[in-house]
Amino acid sequence: MNNSLKSKVFTTNWDAWNNKWVPIVATPFLAAIGVVIGFILNVHFASSELGQVLVMGLFLVVTMMAGYTLLALID
């Protein structure tokens, strides 16, 4: 279970990755991409300030989960 997809994506088990630098390097890039996408699209999905922040957070989480999943499949 140490190298499974679940232990790479949903937990903070650094030993599950074959290359230890993948999550360290990918985290800031995935977070930045998620925030930029959320910042651009938040006005189209919500009209209030709270709604815009929540939409940005949603895009951040979705981008990071999708990115980690793709990286785990490659790794």
HELIX and SHEET records of a PDB file:
HELIX    1   1 LEU A    5  VAL A    9  1                                   5    
HELIX    2   2 TRP A   14  ALA A   16  5                                   3    
HELIX    3   3 TRP A   21  PHE A   45  1                                  25    
HELIX    4   4 GLU A   49  ILE A   74  1                                  26    
END                                                                             
